[in-house]
């Protein structure tokens, strides 16, 4: 049955590249020098790298139009901060602070005199930290956040009056302790608590907080605090972990310099592998220098693309550091394809003709993968995460230049190497050597001074042993009926496991993953999760717009809305704060009615004079209440899953309130916005990219069935990567989302190469086409996969989550893509494709004329074969 052809793009593109190959083969020096000059010029962009660095976690790793950023703007505009009345729970951002978690060394009760002696000693050392600014000595007391001109205290130390002897005898209620006539919430201060009748019997940890207000000098103080705490290990009874508002950002920014040595090692490993892969025991056909230049070409592409992006002012984000590892794999993969096609050309042809034939076959294959890769990354620009956008911009530009340099710079060197081979010159000395061993020469001379052998039957370079394995053993084995059945059963098992894994995916970025494994930050996060997970963030419930609080029915309706928050499973029913409830109590004590607008507004200022901190919760402008806020306390927010549940259900509850416009907020919500769009953005990017891949495949692979299998392969590999990623403890976050988008492009490489080789094969049957495809491109595909794995394997040793995640996902992509390319796709193509015979594909005539008196029509895909030789029909004129 004749298959429907879609070669309207593929055929003219093949001819175009055939001409380009001839041109590169004719003027190789020009095609080498120009890319080198371009790289030198664009490389100057690295001068601006320090100015372009932008690793702000909030700006880069949260959605640009996040819902919570709008909520924060509302809170900031309506409830501005007042220096004289600092309140932790009322902050609209994280604040400027230092935090210390103290636990006993043997994990026993921290409420002992010995432990609190050490705690109070540590507290004094922190408060005595001084820094010099503008010739002034500043201590904590000069810069601390204040309430009524006094530094915000650590409540637990105030309760015992800074006397360690009292801690074992003072009765402390938990989580609310009455102190000086007002309740103090201890949920964030004391952790690992065991109570009896509401009284603390023992506790495992205490947290001390030091908030600062002096923005100009606070950074100096916090850095001195960090320096002191890193050296602090002198206590017998306690162990200490610490954190500051600078820590997360500082530790995250250490990733960039950490990646430089990793890339250097990776580059060396890839060069070594490429050289070994292209090594031949033939002193003429050896491709050592070709392999070296192929890797160099990928390096020049990275240099040029990064320099170009830095020149035009594109921010350099930490995620971009991953790009060189990927580009190296892509460039080397394309190099192996071109070398493989060069080896299939006729060694007797002029170099120009061999280059034309090489480009005609190889360029289409690498064009498919390049176009799909670039489009995949440009689709990534549609995401709402700046770090993903900049990564895709840098990487797509790198892929494009890698492609350009492969068909110019690397192709030119391949032509120069071909000229050396055509003159039978030694690969190292370039001295002309004989084809055969001269009589009387020694064995050493024969080993070192003879070369230029080729397959005399086919006039091509000799088969590599692995190519021979694919043609004689692997291909025939794969096409046996029982082997196909085994492959189908294996695929069913693969899909089943992958789908199961997809349902185990955990969403959200774990903040501890932004720091290196050995960072002091991770110790703090561990202690915080262990001791202080009983109580989560205190949530602001904001009422937007003018609301008639003086009408009893409206107050009741609003109270009903607030009660719905208290009924949520993760909200404490007992711990909340409502200025309106307290105002109602105040009205009863002072004997006036709230049900009259005049009385309500005229007495509220008197109320705030008694409880001034509550004035921070009401925005009164022109005698109207434009906004107010209430507070509820979350409990048991121990992991990202509970965080997602909290975030979603709080917003749903707010939207259900019909009588008022409710807006919930906490500074941590800025990082929760990712949960809104992370899954949908990932699915949208991958889905849209897969559609684009199908279109490109249909245009460039002249068989719609094969194009469909390429697209299905993409979906299959992405499903497998996502599922196995979850089973390998990799979360779906902005980091893994970037790499999953990358996967789409990489999955094309395997299936497109094999599918194109299958379609282009001249063999008559589907089984023979499959064998021919794995024979011609099985080894290059295997080389590309192994080189990419080598390119990222060093990242497995990294202490940084970003690099390890890149390794895990790229390893899965390479292994699963390789299995699809060399096993699943060949078998499925033999089962679900059509055979066809092409009789109209013409070859470009570079010689300008044929032998006198004859014209040749070469049928490139023929059903007629004789002893593996092409049949060329001649027509006399």
N, C-alpha and C positions, 0 to 999 in steps of 0.2 A: 504494500500500500504506500503510495507516495505521500510524504508528509508535507504540510503547508510550510512554505519558507518565508522568513521575514529578514532577508538579507539586503534590503534596500539601503541600509546604513552601513552594514558590515562590509559589503563588497567594495563600495567606493573608498571607505576608510582604509581597507586593506591595501588598495592600490596607492592611496596617498602615503601610507607608511612605507610601502615598498619603495616609492620614490625618495622618501626621506632617508631611508636606510642607504640607498645608493649615494645620496648626497653626503651623508656622514662618512661613508666609506671612502668617498673621493677626497674630502677635505677634513680629515680627522684632527689636524693640528688646530685649525680654527675653532672647531667644536669643543676642543679641550680648553683653549686659552680663554675664550669668552666667559664660560661659567666660572672660571677661577677669578677673573677680574670682577665679575658681578658679585661673587661671594666676598671678595676683599672689600668692595665698596659697601655692601649691605652689612657686613660684619661690624662696621663702625657704629651701628645702632646700639651695640652693647655698652657704649659709653653712657647711654641714658638709662641703663637698667636700674640703678639705684633710685633714680627719680620716678621710674614707672612702677616700682614695686607697690602693691596694694593688697595686703593680706588681712585687712580688717574683717574679723569673723562675721560680724553682723551684716556688714555691707555686701560681702561676697557669698556667704553661705545661707542667707535667708532670702525669701522672695522679695523682689524689688517693690511690688505692690501688695505686700502682705496685709492681711486684715488687721493684724495686731499693731502694725505701724500707724495705721489710721486711728486705732483706739488710743495708742500712746499720745498721739498728737492732740486728741481731745482732752486727755487727762492733763497733759502739760499746759494746754491753753486755759483750761478752766480751773485747775488746782495748782497754781504755781508754788514752787518751793519757797519756804520762809526760813532764813538762816537762824532766827531766834527760836524756832519751834521745829527742831528736827524730829522726824518720825520715820522709822525704818519701813513700816508697812505702807506708808503713803508715798514712797519713792516711785517715780515713773520710769526710772532706769535702775541699773544695778547699784549705782552709787560708787563712792571711792572709799575703800575699806581694806582692812587686814583682818583675817580670821584665823583663830588657832583652835584646834580640837585636841583636847588633852584626855588621855585614857591611862589607866594603870598598866604597868609593865606586864603584870601577870593576868590581865583582863578581869581582875576582881573589882570589888566595890571601890569607886573613886572617892566616896564620901568618907575619907579618913583624914585625920589631922596631918599625917605625914604628906599625903598627896596634896592637900590644900596649902601646906607650907610652900611646896614647890610651885603650885599654881600662883600663889600671891607673889612669890619671888619673881616668877616669869612675868607677871603682870607689871610689876615695878620696873623690870628691865625694859619692857616694851615702851612704857610711858616715859622712860628716861632717854629713849633714842633721840638724838639731836642731829640736825643737819645744818649746814651753813649755806645761806642764801643772801646775796647782797651784803656780805659782811655781818649778817645777823645769825645768831645761834637760835634755831627753832626746835622746840620739843613738841611732843604730842599735845601738850596743853595749849600750845599756840595755834595748832591747826585742827584740833578735834571738832567734830560736829557737836553743837550745843543745844541744850534745852534750858531756857532761862539763865543764860550765861555760864552754864556748867556743862562739862563734857558729858556726853551720853554715857551712863554707867553700865557696867556689866552687872546685871541684877543679882545674880547668885552671890557675888562678892559683897554687894550692898546689904543683902539679907543677913549675912553673918558679920557685917561690920568689919570686914577685912581681918577677922580674927579666926585663924584656922582651928582653934580649939572648939569653936561653937558648931562646926559643921556636923559633928557626931551627935549633938544634943538638940539642935534646932529642928522643930517640926515644920516640914515644908510640904505643902500640898501641891499636887501635880494634876493637870498642867497649869492651873491658875492659882497663884499665891497672893493673898492680900498683903500688901506692903505699903505702909504710910497712907492707909485709907483708899488705896486704889488697887485693882487687880493687875497682876503682872503675869504675862503669858511666858511660861518656861519651856514650851515645846521645842524652841530652837536653841535653848541654852543648856538643857540637861538631856542626855541621851542614854539609851539602854536602861530605862527606868523600870524598877519593880516597886509596886505600890501595895498598900494594904489600907483599906477604908479611905482611899484618896491621899494617904500620906506616903512620901517616898521612904522606902526601906533600904534601897540600894540603887546605885546608878553606875554605869560603866564609863561615861564620858561627860565632859563639860566643854562648852564652846565659849570662847571669849571673842568679842567683836570690837573693832576699833575703827569707827567711821571718821572720815576727815572732810573738812569743808574748804580748806585753802587749796584751790585747784592749781595754783601756780607752783607751790612748793610741795604738794602732796606726793608727787611722783618721786621726788628726792627722798622723802621720808619712807615711802613704801619700798624703794630699792634698798635703803639702809636696813629696813626691817627684814627683807628677804635675806640680805647678807648675814645679818645676825642670826636668824633662825636656821640657816643652813649650817651654821657652826654650833648650834645649840644642841648638845647631846650630853649634858652633865648631870642630869637628874637621876636619882636612885629610884624614886617611887612612880614616876610618870613617864610616858612617851608622848611625843608631840608631833602633830602634822599641821601644816599651815597653808594659807592661800591668800592671795590679794586680788584686787580688782584688775591688776596688771598681768597676773600669772597666766591666764588662759591665752591671751594674745601673745605674750612674750614666748611662751613655750611653743606655740603654734608656728611662730616665725622662725624658729630654729630648724624647721623642716628643710628650707631652701638650701642652706649650706650643707646640710647632711646628705642631700641628693647628689652633690658634685662628685665626691669620691665613688659613690655607687655607679654613676654613669661612666666614670673613667674605667672602673673594673669591667663593667658590662661591655664597653667598646672594645677592650682588649680581648675579652672572651669571644665576642662575635667575630672579630678579625681572625682569631685563632681557628675558630670553627670553619669559617668561610674558606680560609686557606687550606685547611685539611680536606674539606669537601671537594675543593677544586684541584687538589693535588693529583697528578698523574705520573705514573712511572714511565714517562716518556719525556725526554729532554727537550722536545720541541712542542708537544701538545700540552705541556704543563700549564695550568691556569693560575698559578700562585699570585702573580701580579694582578691578574684580572680580578681575583677575589678581593685583594687588598684595595684596589681602586673602587670596586663596587661598594665596599663599606665606607670608603672615603667620600664617595658621592652622596651617600645618605647623610654623613656628617656635614658636608657642605650645604645640603638642603636645610638642615636644622639651623646652621649658622646664618644663612641668608634669610630664611623666613623669620626667625626670631629678631634678627637685626632690622628687617623691614617693619615688623610690628612695633618694635621699640622706637624706630624713627618716626612713625606716624602717631605715636602716643597711646597705643593700646596698653592698658594696665597689665603688669606682669604679676599673676596670681600664683600661689603655691601649687595649684592643680596643674599649671602649665609645665611644671618640672617633670611630670609624667610623660609629656609628649615625646622627648627624644628617644625614650625607650621604645615607644611604638613606631616612630619613624624609622628607627634602625631596623626593626623587624620587617616593615613594609619594603624598604629599599633593598634589603638583602634578598627578600623573597622575589622581587622583580628581577634582581640580578641573576638569580639561579634560573629563572624562566628564560631569560635572554641567552645565557650561556648554553642551556639545554638545546634551544632552537638553533644556535650557532653550530653546535656539534652535529646537528642533523643535516646541515647543508653540505653540498658537494665540495670536497677539498680541492678539486681541480679547477673550480670556478675562480674567476678573479675576486679579490676581496670585496670590491664594490657589489658584485652580484651576490656574494655570500651575505653581505650586510643587508642587501635588499630582501633576500629570502628570510633572513632572521627577523627583520622588522615586520615583514608581512605576516608572519605567524605569531611572533611574540608580542608585538606592540598592541594588537587587538586584545590579547589576553590581559596584559597589564593595564590597558586602557579601561577595560570593564571594571577591574578592581579599583583603579584610581578614581574613576568617575563616581562609582558607588560610595567609596570612602569619603570623598569630598562632599558629595550631596548629603551623606549621613551626618557629617559634622556641621554642615550649614543648616540642616534641619535642627540640630542641637542649639543653634542660636535663638530658636523660638522659645526656649525654656525661660522661666522667670527667675533663674538663679544666675547672677553675674559670673560666679566662678565657673559655671558650665559654659556660659557664652564665650568668655575669654579663652577658655581651654579649647573650645571648638574652633575659634577663629585662628588661634596660633597653629593648631594641629592641621586644620584643613589647608592653610597656606603652606605648611611644611610638606604635606602630602603632594600638593600641586608641584612645588619646586623639586621635590624628590623625583617625581615623574619626569619633569623637564630635564633634570640633570641625568637621569638614567638614559634617556633617549638622545642626549647630546654628549655630555662629559663622559659617562661610562661607555656609551656606544662608540665614541671616538677612540677611546683606549682599546676597546675590543677590536676595532678596525686596525689600529696600530699593531696590536698583538697578532692579528691575522696576517699582516704583512710580514712580520717576523716569521710566523709559521710557514707562510708561502715560500720563503727563502730558505726554509729549513735551518733556522738559526737557533742556537742554544737559549733556553729560557732565562739563564742567569748571565752568561757572558756575551750573548748575541753573536757568537762566532758560528759561522756556517759549519754544520757537521753532516756526515754521510747518513743515508737512510739505513744502510746495512753495515754490519761489523766488517771492517777490512780484514783481509787474511793476515794471520800472524799477530793480530793485536791481542792484548791481554784481556782477561775478564773484567778488570777494573775499567779499562778503556771502553769496553763494550757497554758497561753500565753507565758511564759518565759522558761519553762522547758520541753516542749514536742515538738517533731519534727520528720522528716524523712518520711513524707507522699509522696506518689507517685501514679501515675495512675495505678491502679491494673489491668485494662483491657489490657493495652499495656506494662506494666512493665517499663515505662519511667517516668521521672519527670513530674509533672503536668504542663499542658499548662499555659503559661503566658496569662493573659487576652487579651493582644494585639494579641498574636498568635491565640487565639480563635476568635477574631474579624476578622482576615485575613481569617481564614478557614470557619467560619460560615456566615459571612456577606459580607466582601469586595470581596473575591474571587468569590463567586456565583454572586454577583452584576456585577462584571467586565465581566463575561462571557455571560451575557444576550445579545441577538442580538441587542436590541435597545441601550444598553450601549456601545457595540462595535462601532455602528454607530456614537454615540456621541464622542467616543475617536478618531475615524478617522477624524471627522469634526474638533475637537479640534486640532489635529495634523496638519491639513491643515492650520488652522489659525496661529498656532505657526510657521510653516515653512515660511509662507507668511511674517509675521512680522519680523522674523529673517533675511530673505533675504533682505528685505527693509533696515534693520539696517546695514547690511554688506556694502551697497552702501553709507552709511553715515560715514564710518570709516575715521578718520583723522589721518594722519601719522606724526611721528616726535616727539622727546622729547622736551618739553617746559623746558628751562633752569630754570625757576622759580620753577619747580616741584622738583628740586634737593635740595631745601632748605625747612625748616619747614615753616608752614603757618605763624607763628609769627616772622619769621626772618626779620631783616631789609633789607635783600636782596630783598624780595618780594615787599616792598614799593618802592625800587629803580626801579625794573622792571616795576611796574605799572606806575610810573611817566615817565619812558622812553617810554613805549608804548603810553601813553597818549599825550605826548608833542613832541616826537622826531621820530615819525613814518613816517614823510613826506620824509625823506631821509634815504636810507639804506646804506649798505657798499660800499666803493669805491673799484672797482674791478680792479685788475692788469690784463692786456692783454699782455701776454708774447710771444715774438717771439723766438722760439728755433732754434739754429743752425745758421750757416753763411748764411747771406742773402745779395744780391747785392743792398743795399740801394742807391747807387750812380747812378743806372740806372733809368731813369725817368719812364719808363713803369712799372718797378717793384715797384717803390714808389706808382704809381697810383693804381696798383693791391692791394698793401697792404692797401692803404687808403680805397679802396673799401671794403675790408674785415672789416676794423675798422668801416666803416659807417654802416655796417650791425648790429653791436652791438648797435649803436646809434638809429637804427630804432626799436629796441625792445621796447615793451610797458612800461617796467619798467626801462628804461634807459633814463636819461636826454639828450636831444639833445644839450644843451648849456653848460653843465659842463663836461669837459673832459680835459685831459692833454696829449700832444704828443710832446716829445722832437724833433721828426722829423719835425713837422710843425714849431716849433719855430726855429729849425736850418735852415729851408728853408727861413724864414723871416730874420734870421741873415745873410744868404748868400746874400740876395737881398740888405740889408743895407750896407754890407761890399763889395759888388760887386765882387762876385766870383761864379763860377758855381759848382753845386752839381753833375753834370752829368759826372764828371771825377773822377775816383777812387782816384787818387793821391791828387787832390784838396779836395775831400771829407774827406779823412783821415788826411791830413795835417792841415786842419783848425778846425777839431772837438775839438782838445784839447784847442785851443784858445777860441772856443765857450764855453766850459765847465769852463774856467777860468772866464768868464763873468757871467755865471749862474751855479755855482758849484753844486747846488742841482740836476740838470739834469744829472750830471755825474753818479748819483746813478742809473740811468735807462738804462745805456749802459755798457755792459761787453766787454771791448777791451783788447785782449790778443794777443801779437805778431803781432800787427798792423792789427788785424782782429776783427770784431764785431761778437762775438759768441752768444750773446743774447741781446735783448733789451726789454723794456716794455713800455706800454702805460696805461692810466687810464681812466675809464668811471665811471659815478656816477649813482647808482641805486636810484629809487624813489618809495615811497608807498609800502615798504616791511613791511606790518603791521602785518602779521601773518605767521604761518608755511606753509599754502597753497601757499602764495606768495613766500615764501622762496624756496619751492620745485620747483615752476615754474621758478623762477630766476635761480636756480642751474642747472636745466635741460636744459633750453633754452640757457643759456650762453655756456654750453659745446657743445650743438648741433650747435650753431653758429660758435664756434671755429673749429669744425670738418668740417664745410662746406667750410672753406677757403682752396682753392686748391693751392695757390701760396706760402703759408708759413705754418710752423708747429706752430699753435697757442695753447697756454695753458693759461687758465684763473685761477685766484687764489685770495682768500682772506682768512685770518685766520679762519673766521667763517665757511668756507667750510669743515674744518676738522669734524665738527659736522653734516654737510649736507650729508656726505658720507653714513650715515645710510639710507637715502632715496633711495639710489641705490639698496640696498640689503634687506632692512627690510621686505618688503612685500614678495619678492621672497623667502627669507630664512624662513619666517614663514610658507608660503604655502608648501615649500619643506619639512621642518621638520615635519609638521603635516601630509602631504600626505604620506611621506615615513614611518612615524610611524604607520599610519593607515594600510598600507600594511603589516608591520611586525606584527601588532595586528591580522590581518586576518590569517596569517600563524600560529601564536602561538595558536590562537583559534581553527583552524582546527586540530592542533596536540593534543590539550588538551581537547577540547569539542567534544565528539564522535558523532557529527552530523553536516554536512557541512552547512545545512540550518540555524541552530542556530548560527554557527560561522559567517555566512554572516550577520545575523541580529545584532550580536555584533559589527561588523565592521561598518555597516550602522548606528547603534546607535552612534558610536563614531563621525562619520561625522555629524550626525544630531545635537548632543550636541555641537560640536565645532562651527557649523554654528550658532546655537542659542546663544552661549556665545559671539561670535564675534559680532553678530548683536545687541544683548541687551547691550553689553559692549559699543558700539558706542552710543546707545540711552541713556546710563548712563554717558555720557561725559568722557569716558575713551579712550585715544588715543592709537593708535598702535605704541609703541615705544619699546626700548630694555627691559624695565621693564615688560610691558604687554606681550611682546613676550615670555619672560621666563615663565610667568604664563600660557600662552596659551599652550606652550609645555607640561607643567605640566598637563594641563587639559586632554590631550589625555590619559594619564595613569589613571587619576581619573575616566574618563567616562567609562573605561573598568570595574571598580569595580562593578558598579551597574548592567550593562547588563550581564557581565560574570557570576556573582553569580546566577542571576535569570535564565539565559539560561542553565547553568550547572544543576541547580536544576530541571529545566523543563525536560531536557534530561534524568537525572538520576531517575526521578519519575517512580514509578511502576504502576501508573494509566493507564488504557487502552485508554482513550480518551484525545484529546488535551485540552479540557476544564478542565477536571479533573487534568491533568498535570499542567496547569496554576494555578489552585486553590492550588494544593499541593506545587508548587514552592513558591508562595507568603506566604503560611502557614509556610513553613520551614525557608525561608530566608527573608520574608518581614520585620519582626521585626529587625533582625540583620542589614539589609540594611538601614532601617529607623534609627536605633541607630547609625550606622556609619556616615550617612549623618548629623544627628543632632549633633553628637560629633564633626565632622569636622567644622560645622558652628559655634558651640560654641568655637572651637579652634581658629577661626579667627575673631569672632564677636568683640572682644575687639579692633582689629585693626581699626575698623570703627571710633573709637574715637581718633585715632592717628593724630598728626599734620603733619605727614610726608606722602608725596604722595606715596612712595613705599609701605608702609604698607596698606594704604587705597586702593590702586589698588589691592593688594593681596586679601583684604577682598572682594571687589566688584566682582572680577572674580571668586574667590573660592565660594562665595555665589551663583553666577549664575551657576557654575559647579554643586554644590551640589543640588540645587533646580531642575535644568533641568535634571541632571542625575537621581535624585530620581523619577521624573515624568516619565522619560523614563523607568527606572527599574521596577517601580511598576504599571505603567499604559500602556505606549505604547508597550513595549516589550512583556509583557504577552498577550496582545490582538493580536498583529501581529503574535506571535508564534502560537496562536490558529488558525489563518487564513491562514498562509503560511508555515506550517510545516507538516511533515509526522509522523504518528504513527508507532511505531515499537515495537517488542517484542524481548527481548534478552533472549537467552536460554543457553548461554555458559559461563557466567561470574562466576568464581569460587572464593570462599572465602578462605583465608589463615587459616589453622588449627593451632591455637596456643596451643591448649590443648595437641597436640601430638597424640591423639587418640580419637575415638568416643566410644559410648557405645558398649560393646562387641556384636559381631554378626550382626552389622549394619553399613552401610555407608550412609552418607547424601549428597544429592545434593541439594543445595539451589538455587532456581531460584530467582534472585534479582529483575528482572523486569518481572512481570508476568501479563498476561491478566486475569488470574483467581484470583479473590478476594472473600473472604467470611467474611463478617462482619468486614472488615478492618484488618483481621488477615492474616499473611503469611501462605501460604500452603507449607508444607515441605513434599516432597515425599521421602519415605525411600525404599531402596532395600535390602532385606535380602540376606545374603550370607551363 
